[in-house]
Amino acid sequence: MMHRPFIIAGPCSAESPEQLADTARALKGLGVDFFRAGVWKPRTHPGDFEGYGVDALAWLAHIQHTMQLPVATEVATPKHVEAVLKAGLKGVWIGARTTVNPFAVQELAAALSGTAVKILVKNPVNPDTALWVGALERFQKAGLDDLAAVHRGFSVYGPGGYRNAPIWLIPSELKRRMPHIPLLCDPSHIGGDRLLVGGLAQKAMDLDFDGLMIEVHPHPERALSDAQQQLSVAEFKTLMGGLTVRLPDTSDDLLKGRIEGLRGQIDLVDDQMTELLAQRMRVVEEIGALKREGGLTILQRRRWEELIARIKERGMTLGLSPDFLERIFGLIHQEAIDYQQEFTPAYLSEQKICTLPRMGSMNELSGLLQGKRAVLLVDKNVETLYKRQLPDFPVITIEAKEALKSIETVLSIVQQLIDLHIDRGSWIVGIGGGIVCDLAGLAASVYLRGLSFGLAPTTLLAQADAAIGGKNGVNVAGLKNMLGCIKQPDWILCDTALLKTLPKREISNGLAEVIKHALIGDPPLLDYLEQHAQAIMALETDPLRHILYASHRFKSSVVNRDEKEQGWRRILNFGHTTGHALEAVYAGYAHGEAVAVGMLYAVTLSIKYTGFGAELLPRLKALYSVFGLPTELPCSLEALHAALGSDKKREGKTIHMVLLEAAGKPCLQKIPFWP
Ligand SMILES: NC(=O)c1ccc[n+]([C@@H]2O[C@H](COP(=O)([O-])OP(=O)(O)OC[C@H]3O[C@@H](n4cnc5c(N)ncnc54)[C@H](O)[C@@H]3O)[C@@H](O)[C@H]2O)c1
C-alpha cells in the first residue's frame, strides 16, 4: 500500500545531467517519493524534441544511485524495457498512446515479467475505462504487482479549457473496479498549463486519489518539451505546501477521508445525470416538433407504458427497486409533457405564419403531389445527380448562379410555365439550393397572381435557412434581393441524404447560418455544434437533423413574430451587414464564409460596445476552423470600412448593426463604423 499522497515529480524530459541533478536535489528535499523524466518522447510531429534516449538513461541511473531517489521513465517498446532494466531504474510508466494499444501493452508486460519494477499505467488517450482496466490486468497476469494507474486526462474534441479533458468519472470508475490499484493524478498533462496544475491536484486529492505525478523543471521557460505545463521548483513547493490532504492519522479520519472521496464520486455521477437529463429534454423538444408537424397528441400512453416496463426490467437486473424507478421516471415523463404543452402555444399559436419544414426523403415528393398537377423547378446539378428520384412531372431546369438570380430568369420561368399550360390549380415545386428556392418562391408568387408551392431544399444553407421564412427575391443590377415578395411555401421537405453530394465548401456555408442561429437565439445549439462538430462534418444524419430542427425552431419563431421584417426579424441580419460588405470587396468569398467573418466582427464590436464577454471569440474561431470557415478578415480594416460606408444602414459616421448583449440576446445598435 502506498502512503498518501504518493508523489512522483521531475522534468518532462531528461535534458542534461546538470538539469536532472538540480531538480532531483531540490525535490528530494521536498519529500518526493519517485523522480521522473522522459528519455524517449512520443511526439505528434517529427522534428519535435524526441529525447536523448539511452544516453539520458545513464544520467538517470546516476541520479538514482547518488541521491538514493528511485527513478522512473516512460517505456513504449520491449527494447526500451531492456535498456531501462539494464540501467537499473526502479520504475517505468506506460504512456497514454501506448496504453491505447493492447498488443503493445502485452509485449511490455512480457518484457517486464519477473522484475520488481514499479509500473505506472497512464490512461489511454481516448476515454475508455475498459481499455485502461485491460492494460492493468495484462500486467497483473504477467505476475507484476507493483502497479499504479495514472490519470492524465483524455483527448476529446471540444472546448473545456484543459489540454486533456479530465472526465473524472472514468478514473472514479477505475477505482471502483480495481480498488487495490493505487490511483495517481497527473495534473500537468490534464491542465497543459502550470496555472491549472494546483487546482487539479487539489481536486484529485478531494476525490481520494492516492498521489500525484507532476512535471517540475528547474527553468520551465527553457524546457525542451511541454514548457507551458512544467512547474518551477518554487511553484512545486508552494503547491505541496498548500495541498489539503485528508491524511488518515486516526481511524476516524480514515473514515472521513473515504466518505469525502465517495461524496466526490456521487457529485460526479449527479453532474452527469443532470447533463443526461438536459440531453433528454433536447430530444423531447425534437419529438415535440415532429408531433406538431404530424398533428400527433403529446401524451401517447402506449409509448409511456412500454418505456416504463422496459426501464423497470432493466433496473431490476441492476438491483434497483421498480417502485423507485416508476416514481423517478414518472417525474421525468411529466416534465417532458409539461414542456411540450408549454412549448406548443409559442409554436402552434393562432398566429402561426411560418411554414415549418419537415424531415423526410425526396421520394416522398410523389406522395405530396399525388393527384395534383405540378411543375418542378430543379437545380441543374441536382437534376443530374437525382434524376431518378424526381417525381414524374415536367421539369424546368435552373442554373444556380447568383448572376442568374434575376428578373430575366423569372420571366424565362414564367414563359416556360405558359408553354407548359400551367394553370391556377397547379403546383410549383422548387428543388435546389437557396437560389432555386428564391426563384421558385418568386415565380409561384407572381405567376397568375400566385400558385401553391412547395420547396425541397437541397443545400445545408437552404435547409437551415433560405427555404424558411417566405422571403423570395432576385437581384437587380448586381444588388442583392432588390426585388421580391414575402409568401410562405405550403410545405418544405428536407432530405439530409441529399447533402452527401454537396461540395464541402457548401456544407461550411450552411453551417455559418446554423452558427448564426445559435449565437442570436439558441446558445445550447452552440454547445451542441462544438460537441458534435466531427459528426456534423461527417454528415451523420442524427446530428444534422438536430441542428436543422434547432434552426427551424428558432427561425420560425422569429418569422412568426415579425414576418414582414418591421423590427425583430432584423436580428437575422447578424453578421450579414459586414458579410455583404466583404462579399463586395472580396470576390473569393462564398456567402456563408463572408457571414462567418461578419459574425466574428460583430462579436468583436459587441465586446467593445455592449460589454459582451470576450470568451466567445476563441470558441467561435475554434469551431470555424473545424467547420472550414475563415477566421480572419481577408482584407484590410480600411477596405472593409470603405465598403461598409456604402451600406444603406449607414447614417453619417454611424451604422446600424445587430450585436450581442449576451449569447442568445441580440440587439440593434448604432455604432461608429471606423475606429
Ligand atoms: N430567401 C431567404 O430567406 C434566403 C436566406 C439565405 C440565403 N438566401 C439566398 O440563397 C442563395 C444561396 O443559397 P445556397 O447556398 O443554397 O446556394 P446555391 O443555390 O447556389 O447552391 C450552391 C451550389 O450547390 C449545388 N447543389 C445544390 N444542391 C446540391 C446537392 N444536393 N448536391 C450537390 N450539389 C448541390 C448548386 O448547383 C450550386 O452549385 C443566395 O442567393 C442567397 O441570397 C436566401
The ligand as an SDF file (V2000), in Angstrom:
LIG
                    3D

 44 48  0  0  0  0  0  0  0  0999 V2000
  -34.7700   33.7210  -49.0400 N   0  0  0  0  0  0  0  0  0  0  0  0
  -34.0390   33.7180  -47.9540 C   0  0  0  0  0  0  0  0  0  0  0  0
  -34.5250   33.9270  -46.8530 O   0  0  0  0  0  0  0  0  0  0  0  0
  -32.5790   33.4430  -48.0940 C   0  0  0  0  0  0  0  0  0  0  0  0
  -31.8020   33.2510  -46.9370 C   0  0  0  0  0  0  0  0  0  0  0  0
  -30.4530   32.9570  -47.0930 C   0  0  0  0  0  0  0  0  0  0  0  0
  -29.8940   32.8660  -48.3560 C   0  0  0  0  0  0  0  0  0  0  0  0
  -30.6770   33.0860  -49.4600 N   0  0  0  0  0  0  0  0  0  0  0  0
  -30.1300   33.0110  -50.8020 C   0  0  0  0  0  0  0  0  0  0  0  0
  -29.6860   31.6820  -51.0340 O   0  0  0  0  0  0  0  0  0  0  0  0
  -28.6950   31.7170  -52.0460 C   0  0  0  0  0  0  0  0  0  0  0  0
  -27.5710   30.7950  -51.6360 C   0  0  0  0  0  0  0  0  0  0  0  0
  -28.0940   29.5080  -51.4930 O   0  0  0  0  0  0  0  0  0  0  0  0
  -27.1720   28.2010  -51.4670 P   0  0  0  0  0  0  0  0  0  0  0  0
  -26.0230   28.4390  -50.5830 O   0  0  0  0  0  0  0  0  0  0  0  0
  -28.0630   27.0590  -51.2180 O   0  0  0  0  0  0  0  0  0  0  0  0
  -26.5440   28.2190  -52.9130 O   0  0  0  0  0  0  0  0  0  0  0  0
  -26.9740   27.6580  -54.3440 P   0  0  0  0  0  0  0  0  0  0  0  0
  -28.4060   27.5800  -54.5130 O   0  0  0  0  0  0  0  0  0  0  0  0
  -26.1960   28.4980  -55.3040 O   0  0  0  0  0  0  0  0  0  0  0  0
  -26.3440   26.1930  -54.3380 O   0  0  0  0  0  0  0  0  0  0  0  0
  -24.9710   26.0270  -54.1650 C   0  0  0  0  0  0  0  0  0  0  0  0
  -24.3640   25.0280  -55.1390 C   0  0  0  0  0  0  0  0  0  0  0  0
  -24.7170   23.7110  -54.7250 O   0  0  0  0  0  0  0  0  0  0  0  0
  -25.2550   22.9690  -55.8260 C   0  0  0  0  0  0  0  0  0  0  0  0
  -26.1570   21.9850  -55.2110 N   0  0  0  0  0  0  0  0  0  0  0  0
  -27.3600   22.2070  -54.6570 C   0  0  0  0  0  0  0  0  0  0  0  0
  -27.8010   21.0740  -54.0630 N   0  0  0  0  0  0  0  0  0  0  0  0
  -26.8720   20.1300  -54.2540 C   0  0  0  0  0  0  0  0  0  0  0  0
  -26.7440   18.7710  -53.8620 C   0  0  0  0  0  0  0  0  0  0  0  0
  -27.6560   18.1730  -53.0990 N   0  0  0  0  0  0  0  0  0  0  0  0
  -25.6440   18.0930  -54.2540 N   0  0  0  0  0  0  0  0  0  0  0  0
  -24.6750   18.7020  -54.9990 C   0  0  0  0  0  0  0  0  0  0  0  0
  -24.7270   19.9960  -55.3670 N   0  0  0  0  0  0  0  0  0  0  0  0
  -25.8120   20.6980  -54.9980 C   0  0  0  0  0  0  0  0  0  0  0  0
  -25.8810   24.0120  -56.6880 C   0  0  0  0  0  0  0  0  0  0  0  0
  -25.9990   23.5700  -58.0150 O   0  0  0  0  0  0  0  0  0  0  0  0
  -24.8740   25.1530  -56.5590 C   0  0  0  0  0  0  0  0  0  0  0  0
  -23.7940   24.9350  -57.4210 O   0  0  0  0  0  0  0  0  0  0  0  0
  -28.2600   33.1650  -52.1950 C   0  0  0  0  0  0  0  0  0  0  0  0
  -28.7820   33.6670  -53.3880 O   0  0  0  0  0  0  0  0  0  0  0  0
  -28.9020   33.8560  -51.0010 C   0  0  0  0  0  0  0  0  0  0  0  0
  -29.2380   35.2040  -51.2700 O   0  0  0  0  0  0  0  0  0  0  0  0
  -31.9910   33.3590  -49.3390 C   0  0  0  0  0  0  0  0  0  0  0  0
  1  2  1  0
  2  3  2  0
  2  4  1  0
  4  5  1  0
  4 44  2  0
  5  6  2  0
  6  7  1  0
  7  8  2  0
  8  9  1  0
  8 44  1  0
  9 10  1  0
  9 42  1  0
 10 11  1  0
 11 12  1  0
 11 40  1  0
 12 13  1  0
 13 14  1  0
 14 15  2  0
 14 16  1  0
 14 17  1  0
 17 18  1  0
 18 19  2  0
 18 20  1  0
 18 21  1  0
 21 22  1  0
 22 23  1  0
 23 24  1  0
 23 38  1  0
 24 25  1  0
 25 26  1  0
 25 36  1  0
 26 27  1  0
 26 35  1  0
 27 28  2  0
 28 29  1  0
 29 30  1  0
 29 35  2  0
 30 31  1  0
 30 32  2  0
 32 33  1  0
 33 34  2  0
 34 35  1  0
 36 37  1  0
 36 38  1  0
 38 39  1  0
 40 41  1  0
 40 42  1  0
 42 43  1  0
M  CHG  2   8   1  16  -1
M  END
$$$$
